[in-house]
Amino acid sequence: MAKRAKKGSAQPELAQDAALAPLDGLSDLLDIPPHAPDEPFDAAPDDLPEAPPPEDDPFAWPNDDRPLVERVEEDLRAGGTLSRSLPDYEERKAQIIMAQRVAEALERDQHLVVEAGTGTGKSFAYLLPIVRAGKVGLLSTANKALQEQLFYKDIPFTQRHVQPFEAALVKGMGNYLCLDHYNEELSFQALVQTPGFATVQRMLDDDDWDGDLDLVPESLPADVRAKVAADSDQCAWRACPFFNQCYVKRMRDRAREAQVIVVNHTLLLLDAEMGGFLLPERDVVVIDEAHHLEEEATRAFTISVTPGRVTSLLAQRKLREVADERNQQEVNSANADTWEALLRVVGPMARGRQHLREPLQQGLRLGDSLEDLAQSLQRNRPLNMTEKDEQLFERLVKRTRTLASDVRQVFRVDHPDERVYYVEMTRGAGRRAPQPQVSAAPLGVAELLREKLFGRVPTIATSATLAIDGDFSFFRSRVGLEGSRDVTLPYAFDYPEVARLYIPRLRYEPLYGPASGPYLDEMGEQMRSLVEASEGRAFLLFSSQRALEEVYGRIGADLEVDGYATLVQGRDFARSELLRQFRERERAVLFGLKSFWEGVDVPGDALSLVVIDKLPFDPPDDPVQEARVARLKAEGANWFGAYVLPNAILRLKQGVGRLIRTRDDRGVMAFLDKRIQTKGYGRQVLLALPPARRISDIQAVRAFFDGAER
């Protein structure tokens, strides 16, 4: 394993706080060139003697022979390392337990799965043992906010108060400025003078800037950013005249020397697929927000094709100059025929994802035309190219062949036992109108992850929602994790004291279509009464856009008349602006969808009520879910109890987890699904939720908020 932990190294300089853009879609997966086998990412020699720390180094390590478990407990307990340097330090029991279990897993090279609720301080609980053990850790998360917390808060804190070490944030290539592209754009920008471009010009003189375009104070317009950002398809790498100054190269160099490397799940999964050649060598992988792992792996290993991928290829100047015009016209014609034929198959008014059950011959002809185009490029290969042009031409040919292969795979529909083929309308970055997209998604990811990730390196998986009543078998079965130690930590908050779970006696179960009127009426009445009891400060969370619109139509105007500030997802502002307005406005009521069920943090009095309309089951007609259920049925498994229900329970736990974020928070979680009282699975759902005191009368809700409970 890697031996690059710089136990006595100086603390690295860190970039200023800024948003981190997670990778989106398979096209971004190739955004960081993998290191070649003859140039490993971890190229530092292992046999060099490590320089001893200076005598006055407060972080000197060699004399502490205690087990790692004892050392991390000493760091975290009251009167320990951290409390001696932080006067207001408060010991957290759950955090100490988690750090101890992580330390034991590191010493035994063992997989570990930990459910750690809000308030545990889980990121520090896994970061501290890794640093103390001198291990090289790859920390992966699905959420931008947690990436920011790790790299800009938790890591600097650990460097300052525990011991120095080197850290790096590895992002997709498209997040960084390409100096070659920048210089090509200079003359045009001298004429149009885009304001954001001038800011980039000034930042080039800042030695502390790492080329991250997300850190530019005045953001670039999308079209300009696309022109100057690094792009793996347009990267000559070593043949580029700016290679030694390249921001992507610098990022990779930092990662090569780091003990802690922060990535996202998409990069982690691509690295696993490539056998570990994309990211630096590591001793341990930490998967935070691990409840997303199956979904992220499904997305990462899905092959997708759009008409835009084809037209973007045909727009390449070198391709237009070199490839036979006849071949270009054939691809262009086949592309148009393919998507016209596809829309006839699924119907022009189709909504959501639609199964593609039979091969599409027009699509297969498109794949053949693209392969002919690649051969045309090879036949007409220019002579006497520079090294840079040689590299870029090779990438163009490879891009053409990759697209040909992807088109054939999605339109053949020849592995229905392994993949799910479907069509949906999508809006790509910078596109105003939606375009059709055909995808081939893996039916399962457990075997892939077992072989390519968990079988290669000890892994720590953690999240606030992994277990169902203390049982991790559903999570482990879905991601292929075997032989792990499973730990459920105690709650960090006194839920019986600070929270109430409101489950009223309802007349109607969730209904759909024309018959749903009475159900929606009742839900609207309940939500309005709850909002009045809490004086706003409420998230009203829905499982569908239609339910949100229907309930808002019933109560939204009246709430506005009564002085409440209503905010509606999909209608008013982007998600980040909705959150800002919610925090700042008095008596705010937010009508939200899936993206507000998790990854949202509103501590304090601003949020005191979270209402959930119903159990968040996946849509039964979603092709991926439908195919997975069909496989379970064919195997004779309990498809509902073993798959559908656990997914809904874990999602519900995320939703109610929005309420209590700090020890000073208090509030009401309301659940408006009658099935929790009438169905046999209701008790299983309730046992999975935080142990708040249960109430069923709206008067009890009012009494809680008034402080008049008996």
C-alpha positions in Angstrom: 0.0 0.0 0.0 1.0 3.6 -0.3 3.4 5.1 2.1 3.0 8.8 1.4 1.7 10.1 4.7 3.8 13.2 5.5 3.4 13.1 9.2 5.6 16.1 9.8 4.9 18.0 6.7 4.0 21.7 6.7 0.3 22.6 6.4 -0.6 23.2 2.8 -2.0 26.5 1.7 -5.8 26.1 1.1 -8.0 27.8 -1.4 -10.6 30.3 -0.3 -14.2 29.1 0.3 -16.1 28.6 -2.9 -18.7 26.3 -4.4 -17.5 23.0 -5.7 -19.1 21.6 -8.9 -19.7 17.9 -8.7 -19.3 16.0 -11.9 -22.5 15.4 -13.9 -23.0 12.6 -16.4 -20.9 10.0 -18.0 -19.3 12.5 -20.4 -17.5 14.1 -17.4 -16.1 10.8 -16.2 -13.2 11.0 -18.6 -12.3 14.5 -17.5 -9.1 13.6 -15.7 -6.5 11.7 -17.8 -5.5 8.6 -15.9 -1.8 8.2 -15.2 0.0 5.9 -17.5 1.3 2.5 -16.1 4.8 3.8 -16.5 4.0 7.0 -14.6 2.0 6.0 -11.6 0.0 8.6 -9.7 1.9 7.5 -6.6 5.4 7.9 -7.9 7.1 8.9 -4.7 9.8 6.4 -3.7 9.0 4.3 -0.5 12.6 3.7 0.6 13.6 7.3 1.4 14.2 7.9 5.1 11.6 10.1 6.6 13.0 13.2 8.2 12.4 13.4 12.0 10.2 16.3 13.3 12.0 19.2 14.9 12.4 18.9 18.6 9.9 21.6 19.3 7.2 20.1 17.0 4.1 19.8 19.1 2.8 17.0 16.8 5.8 14.7 17.2 4.6 11.1 16.7 7.3 8.4 17.3 7.1 8.2 21.0 3.4 7.3 21.2 3.2 3.5 21.0 -0.4 3.3 22.3 -3.0 1.5 20.1 -4.7 3.8 17.7 -8.0 3.3 19.4 -6.6 4.8 22.6 -5.0 7.7 20.8 -8.2 8.8 19.0 -10.2 8.5 22.3 -7.6 10.7 23.9 -8.0 13.3 21.2 -11.8 13.4 21.4 -12.7 13.0 25.1 -13.2 15.8 27.6 -9.8 16.8 28.9 -8.1 15.4 25.8 -6.1 16.8 23.0 -8.8 18.9 21.4 -10.4 20.2 24.7 -7.0 21.4 25.8 -6.7 23.7 22.8 -10.4 24.6 22.4 -12.0 26.1 25.6 -15.6 25.5 24.4 -14.9 21.9 23.3 -17.8 19.5 24.0 -17.3 15.7 24.1 -19.7 13.7 21.8 -20.2 10.1 22.8 -21.3 8.9 19.4 -18.3 10.6 17.7 -15.9 8.8 20.1 -17.5 5.4 19.4 -17.3 6.0 15.6 -13.7 7.1 15.8 -12.8 4.0 17.8 -14.6 1.7 15.4 -12.8 3.4 12.4 -9.5 3.0 14.2 -10.1 -0.7 14.7 -11.1 -1.1 11.1 -7.9 0.6 9.9 -5.7 -1.6 12.1 -7.4 -4.8 10.9 -7.8 -3.7 7.2 -11.5 -4.4 7.7 -14.7 -3.0 6.0 -16.8 -0.9 8.2 -20.4 0.3 7.8 -21.6 3.0 10.3 -25.0 4.7 10.6 -24.2 8.0 12.2 -27.1 10.4 12.7 -27.1 14.2 12.4 -24.9 15.8 15.1 -22.4 12.9 15.4 -19.6 14.8 13.7 -18.9 11.8 11.5 -16.5 13.4 9.1 -14.1 14.2 11.9 -14.7 10.8 13.4 -13.2 9.1 10.2 -10.7 11.8 9.3 -8.9 11.8 12.7 -8.1 8.1 12.8 -6.8 8.1 9.2 -4.5 11.0 10.0 -3.3 9.5 13.3 -2.7 6.2 11.6 -0.6 7.7 8.8 -2.9 6.1 6.3 -3.6 7.5 2.8 -7.3 8.0 2.6 -9.6 8.7 -0.3 -12.7 10.5 1.0 -15.7 10.3 -1.4 -19.0 12.1 -1.1 -22.0 12.8 -3.3 -22.9 16.2 -1.9 -21.2 19.5 -2.7 -21.9 20.9 0.7 -20.1 18.0 2.4 -17.1 18.4 0.0 -16.9 22.0 1.1 -17.1 21.1 4.7 -14.4 18.4 4.4 -11.9 20.4 2.4 -12.5 23.9 3.7 -13.5 23.2 7.4 -12.8 19.8 8.8 -9.4 19.2 7.1 -7.9 22.6 8.1 -9.2 22.1 11.6 -7.5 18.7 11.8 -4.3 20.2 10.4 -4.3 23.0 12.9 -5.4 21.1 16.1 -4.3 17.5 15.6 -1.3 17.3 13.2 -0.3 18.7 9.9 -0.8 16.6 6.7 -1.2 17.3 3.1 -4.6 17.3 1.4 -6.0 17.7 -2.1 -9.4 18.1 -3.7 -9.6 16.3 -7.0 -12.3 17.6 -9.4 -13.2 17.0 -13.0 -11.1 18.5 -15.7 -13.8 20.8 -16.9 -13.7 22.8 -13.6 -10.2 24.2 -14.5 -9.0 26.8 -16.9 -7.1 25.5 -19.9 -4.3 28.0 -20.6 -4.2 26.8 -24.3 -7.9 27.5 -24.8 -7.6 30.7 -22.9 -4.9 32.0 -25.2 -7.0 31.0 -28.3 -9.9 33.0 -26.9 -7.9 36.2 -26.1 -8.2 38.0 -29.4 -12.0 37.5 -29.6 -12.5 38.6 -26.0 -10.5 41.7 -26.7 -13.4 42.7 -29.0 -16.4 41.6 -27.0 -14.9 42.2 -23.5 -17.0 39.7 -21.5 -16.8 41.0 -17.8 -16.1 37.6 -16.3 -13.2 37.0 -18.7 -11.5 40.1 -17.5 -11.7 38.7 -14.0 -10.0 35.5 -15.1 -7.3 37.6 -16.7 -6.6 39.3 -13.3 -6.7 36.0 -11.4 -3.9 34.6 -13.6 -1.6 36.9 -11.6 -2.7 35.4 -8.3 -0.2 32.7 -7.4 -2.7 31.2 -4.9 -5.4 30.6 -7.5 -5.5 26.9 -8.6 -7.3 27.5 -11.9 -10.7 26.4 -10.5 -13.3 28.4 -12.5 -15.8 28.0 -9.7 -13.6 30.3 -7.6 -13.8 33.2 -10.0 -15.8 35.8 -8.2 -17.6 36.9 -11.3 -18.8 33.8 -13.0 -18.2 33.3 -16.7 -21.2 32.9 -19.1 -21.7 29.3 -19.9 -20.7 29.6 -23.6 -17.4 31.4 -22.6 -16.6 28.9 -19.9 -17.1 26.0 -22.3 -14.5 27.6 -24.6 -11.8 28.1 -21.9 -12.3 25.2 -19.6 -10.1 22.1 -19.9 -11.6 19.3 -22.0 -10.2 15.8 -22.2 -11.2 15.5 -25.8 -9.2 18.6 -26.6 -6.2 18.0 -24.4 -2.8 17.4 -25.8 -1.4 16.8 -22.3 2.4 16.5 -22.5 2.5 17.9 -26.0 0.7 21.1 -25.0 3.0 24.1 -24.8 1.5 25.0 -21.4 1.9 21.6 -19.9 4.3 22.8 -17.1 1.9 25.5 -16.1 -1.2 23.3 -16.5 -3.7 23.7 -13.7 -4.9 20.1 -14.2 -1.4 18.8 -13.9 -0.9 20.9 -10.7 -4.0 19.4 -9.3 -2.8 15.9 -10.0 0.6 16.7 -8.5 -1.0 17.9 -5.3 -3.1 14.7 -5.1 0.0 12.6 -5.7 1.6 14.1 -2.6 -1.5 14.2 -0.4 -2.4 11.9 2.5 -6.1 12.8 2.3 -7.7 13.2 -1.1 -11.3 14.4 -1.4 -13.3 13.2 -4.5 -16.9 12.6 -5.4 -18.7 9.3 -5.9 -18.5 9.6 -9.7 -14.7 9.8 -9.8 -14.4 7.0 -7.2 -16.6 4.7 -9.3 -14.8 5.4 -12.5 -11.5 4.8 -10.7 -12.9 1.5 -9.6 -13.9 0.6 -13.1 -10.4 1.4 -14.4 -8.7 -0.7 -11.8 -7.5 2.2 -9.6 -5.5 4.0 -12.4 -7.4 7.2 -12.3 -6.9 8.4 -8.7 -3.9 8.1 -6.4 -3.0 4.9 -4.6 -4.8 4.7 -1.2 -4.9 2.6 2.0 -8.5 3.1 2.7 -11.6 4.5 1.0 -14.3 6.4 2.9 -17.7 6.6 1.3 -19.7 9.3 3.0 -23.4 9.7 2.1 -23.1 6.0 1.3 -26.9 5.7 0.9 -26.4 7.2 -2.5 -23.9 4.5 -3.6 -26.3 2.2 -5.6 -27.9 5.2 -7.3 -24.5 6.8 -8.1 -23.1 3.5 -9.4 -26.1 3.0 -11.6 -25.7 6.5 -13.0 -21.9 6.1 -13.5 -22.2 2.8 -15.3 -25.1 3.9 -17.5 -24.3 4.4 -21.2 -26.3 7.4 -22.6 -26.6 8.9 -26.1 -28.2 12.1 -27.3 -28.5 13.7 -30.7 -26.3 16.5 -29.2 -23.4 14.1 -28.8 -23.4 13.4 -32.5 -23.8 17.0 -33.6 -21.1 18.1 -31.3 -18.7 15.6 -32.8 -19.6 16.7 -36.4 -18.9 20.3 -35.4 -15.2 19.6 -34.7 -13.1 21.6 -37.1 -10.5 19.0 -37.7 -13.1 16.4 -38.4 -14.8 18.6 -41.0 -11.4 19.2 -42.6 -10.2 15.6 -42.7 -13.1 13.2 -42.9 -14.7 12.4 -46.3 -17.7 14.7 -46.8 -19.9 11.8 -47.8 -19.2 10.1 -44.5 -20.1 13.3 -42.6 -23.4 13.6 -44.5 -24.2 10.0 -43.8 -23.8 10.5 -40.1 -25.8 13.7 -40.1 -28.6 12.0 -42.1 -28.6 8.9 -39.9 -28.6 11.0 -36.8 -31.8 12.8 -37.9 -33.5 9.5 -38.9 -32.6 7.9 -35.6 -34.3 10.4 -33.4 -37.3 10.8 -35.6 -37.8 7.0 -35.6 -37.3 6.9 -31.8 -40.0 9.5 -31.1 -42.4 7.5 -33.3 -41.7 4.5 -31.1 -42.2 6.1 -27.7 -44.7 8.8 -28.8 -44.1 12.5 -29.0 -46.2 13.2 -25.8 -44.4 10.6 -23.6 -43.5 11.8 -20.2 -40.8 10.4 -17.8 -38.7 7.4 -18.7 -40.1 5.0 -21.4 -38.9 1.5 -22.0 -37.0 0.8 -25.2 -37.9 -2.9 -25.7 -36.8 -3.6 -29.2 -33.7 -2.8 -31.3 -33.9 0.4 -33.3 -32.6 -0.2 -36.8 -32.0 3.4 -37.6 -29.9 3.7 -34.4 -27.8 0.7 -35.5 -27.2 2.4 -38.9 -26.1 5.5 -37.1 -23.5 3.4 -35.2 -22.2 1.9 -38.4 -22.0 5.4 -40.0 -20.0 6.7 -37.1 -17.6 3.7 -37.4 -17.2 4.5 -41.1 -16.5 8.1 -40.1 -13.7 7.0 -37.8 -12.2 4.9 -40.6 -12.4 7.9 -42.9 -10.4 9.9 -40.4 -7.8 7.2 -40.2 -7.6 6.9 -44.0 -7.2 10.7 -44.5 -4.8 11.2 -41.5 -2.8 14.3 -42.2 1.0 14.0 -42.6 3.7 16.0 -40.8 1.5 17.0 -37.8 3.1 18.5 -34.8 3.2 16.4 -31.6 0.3 18.4 -30.2 -1.8 17.9 -33.3 -1.0 14.2 -33.3 -2.3 13.9 -29.8 -5.5 15.8 -30.5 -6.1 13.8 -33.7 -5.8 10.5 -31.8 -8.3 11.8 -29.3 -10.7 12.8 -32.1 -10.6 9.3 -33.6 -11.0 7.7 -30.2 -14.0 10.0 -29.4 -15.6 9.0 -32.7 -15.1 5.3 -32.1 -16.4 5.6 -28.5 -19.6 7.3 -29.7 -20.1 4.6 -32.3 -19.8 1.9 -29.7 -22.2 3.7 -27.3 -24.8 4.2 -30.0 -24.7 0.5 -30.9 -24.9 -0.6 -27.3 -28.0 1.5 -26.5 -29.9 0.7 -29.7 -29.1 -3.1 -29.9 -31.2 -3.8 -26.8 -29.4 -7.2 -26.7 -28.8 -7.7 -23.0 -32.1 -7.3 -21.2 -30.9 -9.6 -18.4 -28.1 -7.2 -17.6 -29.2 -3.8 -18.6 -32.4 -1.7 -18.7 -32.9 0.3 -21.9 -35.0 3.5 -21.8 -35.7 6.9 -23.4 -36.3 10.2 -21.7 -36.3 13.9 -22.5 -33.4 15.8 -20.9 -32.1 19.3 -20.8 -28.3 19.4 -21.2 -26.2 22.2 -19.9 -26.8 25.4 -21.9 -29.8 23.9 -23.8 -33.1 25.7 -23.8 -35.1 22.9 -25.4 -35.2 19.3 -24.1 -33.7 16.6 -26.3 -34.3 12.8 -26.3 -31.7 10.6 -24.5 -31.4 6.8 -24.8 -29.7 5.0 -22.0 -28.6 1.5 -21.1 -28.5 1.2 -17.3 -27.1 -1.7 -15.3 -29.8 -3.9 -13.8 -27.7 -4.3 -10.7 -24.4 -2.9 -9.4 -23.6 -5.3 -6.5 -21.3 -7.6 -8.4 -19.5 -4.7 -10.1 -18.8 -2.9 -6.7 -17.9 -6.2 -5.0 -15.3 -7.0 -7.5 -13.9 -3.6 -8.4 -14.2 -1.6 -5.2 -14.7 -3.6 -2.0 -12.5 -6.5 -3.2 -9.5 -4.2 -3.6 -9.3 -1.8 -0.7 -10.7 -1.6 2.9 -13.8 0.6 2.8 -15.6 2.7 5.4 -19.2 3.4 4.4 -21.2 5.9 6.5 -24.4 7.9 6.4 -27.3 8.9 8.6 -29.6 6.5 6.7 -28.2 3.0 6.1 -30.0 0.7 8.5 -33.6 -0.3 9.0 -34.2 -0.8 12.7 -30.5 -1.6 13.2 -30.3 -4.0 10.2 -27.8 -3.2 7.4 -28.6 -6.2 5.2 -30.6 -4.2 2.6 -27.7 -1.7 2.1 -25.0 -4.4 1.9 -27.0 -6.5 -0.5 -27.7 -3.7 -2.9 -24.0 -2.6 -3.1 -22.3 -6.0 -2.8 -20.5 -5.3 0.5 -19.6 -8.5 2.4 -17.6 -9.2 5.5 -18.1 -5.7 7.1 -18.5 -4.8 10.7 -21.8 -2.9 11.1 -22.3 -0.2 13.7 -25.4 1.8 14.6 -24.5 4.8 16.7 -26.7 6.3 19.4 -28.7 9.4 18.5 -26.9 12.7 19.2 -30.1 14.5 20.2 -32.8 13.9 22.9 -35.6 13.3 20.4 -38.3 12.6 23.1 -37.6 16.0 24.6 -37.1 18.2 21.5 -39.3 16.7 18.8 -42.8 15.3 18.2 -43.9 12.9 15.5 -47.4 13.9 14.4 -49.4 11.0 12.7 -53.1 12.1 12.5 -56.1 9.8 12.1 -56.9 10.3 8.4 -59.9 9.3 6.3 -58.1 8.8 3.0 -55.1 6.8 1.8 -53.0 8.3 -1.1 -55.0 8.3 -4.3 -54.1 9.2 -7.9 -56.0 10.6 -10.9 -59.6 11.9 -10.9 -60.4 10.2 -7.6 -57.7 12.0 -5.7 -59.7 15.1 -4.9 -60.9 14.2 -1.4 -57.4 12.9 -0.4 -55.7 16.1 -1.6 -58.4 18.2 0.2 -57.6 16.4 3.4 -53.9 16.8 3.0 -54.3 20.5 2.3 -56.4 21.0 5.4 -53.8 19.1 7.6 -50.9 21.1 6.2 -52.6 24.5 6.7 -53.5 23.6 10.3 -49.9 22.5 10.9 -48.4 25.7 9.4 -50.7 27.8 11.5 -49.7 26.0 14.6 -45.9 26.5 13.9 -46.4 30.1 12.6 -44.7 29.1 9.3 -41.1 28.0 9.5 -42.2 24.9 7.6 -41.0 22.5 4.9 -44.0 20.9 3.2 -42.3 18.0 1.2 -44.1 16.2 -1.6 -43.4 13.0 -3.5 -44.6 14.4 -6.8 -44.9 17.7 -8.7 -48.6 17.1 -9.2 -49.3 16.7 -5.5 -47.4 19.8 -4.7 -49.2 21.9 -7.3 -52.6 20.5 -6.2 -52.1 21.3 -2.5 -50.5 24.7 -3.2 -53.6 25.5 -5.3 -55.8 24.7 -2.4 -53.9 26.5 0.4 -51.2 28.7 -1.1 -53.3 31.9 -1.7 -54.9 31.7 1.8 -51.5 31.4 3.5 -50.3 34.4 1.6 -53.4 36.4 2.7 -52.7 35.3 6.3 -49.2 36.8 6.1 -47.1 33.6 5.4 -44.2 33.8 2.8 -44.8 30.9 0.5 -42.0 29.6 -1.6 -42.6 26.9 -4.3 -40.0 24.7 -5.9 -40.1 24.7 -9.6 -41.9 28.0 -9.8 -40.2 30.8 -7.9 -36.4 30.4 -7.7 -33.5 27.9 -8.0 -33.0 25.6 -5.0 -30.1 27.7 -3.4 -32.1 30.9 -3.7 -35.2 29.2 -2.2 -33.1 28.2 0.8 -31.7 31.7 1.2 -35.1 33.2 1.1 -36.5 30.6 3.5 -33.8 31.4 6.0 -34.3 35.2 5.8 -38.1 35.6 5.5 -40.5 35.7 8.4 -43.1 32.9 8.6 -41.8 31.2 5.6 -43.4 28.1 4.1 -41.6 26.1 1.5 -43.4 23.7 -0.8 -40.6 21.3 -1.9 -39.8 18.1 -3.9 -37.1 15.4 -3.8 -34.1 17.7 -3.6 -35.3 19.1 -0.3 -35.6 15.7 1.3 -31.8 15.6 1.9 -28.7 17.7 1.8 -30.5 20.7 3.3 -29.4 22.2 6.5 -31.5 24.9 8.2 -30.6 24.9 11.9 -32.3 27.1 14.5 -35.8 28.6 14.7 -36.1 29.1 10.9 -37.2 25.5 10.4 -39.5 24.0 13.1 -41.9 21.9 11.1 -41.3 19.2 8.4 -44.4 17.7 6.8 -44.2 14.7 4.5 -47.1 13.9 2.3 -46.7 10.1 1.9 -44.2 7.2 1.9 -41.7 8.0 -0.9 -42.0 4.9 -3.0 -40.3 4.9 -6.3 -42.6 5.3 -9.3 -43.7 1.8 -10.3 -43.4 2.6 -14.0 -39.8 3.8 -13.9 -38.0 1.3 -16.2 -35.0 0.7 -13.9 -37.2 0.1 -10.8 -39.7 -2.0 -12.8 -36.9 -4.2 -14.2 -35.3 -4.7 -10.7 -38.7 -5.6 -9.3 -39.3 -8.0 -12.1 -36.0 -9.7 -11.5 -36.9 -10.2 -7.8 -40.3 -11.6 -8.7 -38.7 -14.0 -11.1 -36.3 -15.1 -8.4 -39.2 -15.7 -6.0 -38.0 -13.0 -3.6 -40.2 -10.7 -1.5 -39.9 -7.8 -3.9 -41.9 -5.4 -1.8 -40.4 -6.2 1.6 -36.8 -6.7 0.3 -36.5 -3.8 -2.1 -39.4 -1.4 -2.5 -40.2 -0.8 1.2 -36.6 -0.5 2.4 -35.9 2.1 -0.3 -38.9 4.2 0.8 -38.0 3.9 4.5 -34.5 5.1 4.0 -35.7 8.0 1.9 -38.3 8.9 4.6 -35.5 8.9 7.2 -33.7 11.5 5.1 -36.7 13.6 4.9 -37.5 13.8 8.6 -33.8 14.3 9.2 -34.1 17.9 8.0 -35.7 19.0 11.3 -33.3 18.5 14.2 -29.8 19.7 13.1 -28.3 21.0 16.4 -28.9 20.5 20.1 -30.8 23.7 20.3 -33.4 22.8 17.7 -36.9 21.6 18.5 -39.9 21.0 16.3 -42.5 18.7 14.8 -42.2 16.0 12.1 -45.6 15.3 10.5 -46.4 12.3 8.3 -49.7 12.3 6.4 -49.9 8.8 5.0 -52.8 6.8 6.5 -51.1 3.5 5.3 -48.7 3.8 8.2 -51.7 2.9 10.5 -53.6 0.5 8.2 -50.8 -1.6 6.5 -48.8 -4.3 8.1 -45.5 -2.6 7.3 -46.5 0.5 9.3 -44.8 -0.6 12.4 -41.5 -1.3 10.5 -41.7 2.3 9.2 -42.2 3.8 12.6 -39.4 1.8 14.2 -37.0 3.2 11.7 -37.7 6.8 12.6 -36.1 8.9 15.3 -37.7 8.2 18.7 -39.7 11.4 19.0 -42.8 11.4 21.2 -45.8 10.4 19.0 -48.9 12.6 18.9 -52.1 12.4 16.7 -54.1 15.5 17.6 -53.5 18.9 16.1 -54.2 20.4 19.6 -51.1 18.6 20.8 -49.1 20.2 18.0 -50.3 23.6 19.1 -49.5 22.9 22.7 -46.0 21.8 21.8 -45.3 25.0 19.9 -47.0 27.1 22.6 -44.9 25.4 25.3 -48.1 24.4 27.0 -47.8 20.6 27.0 -49.0 18.7 30.0 
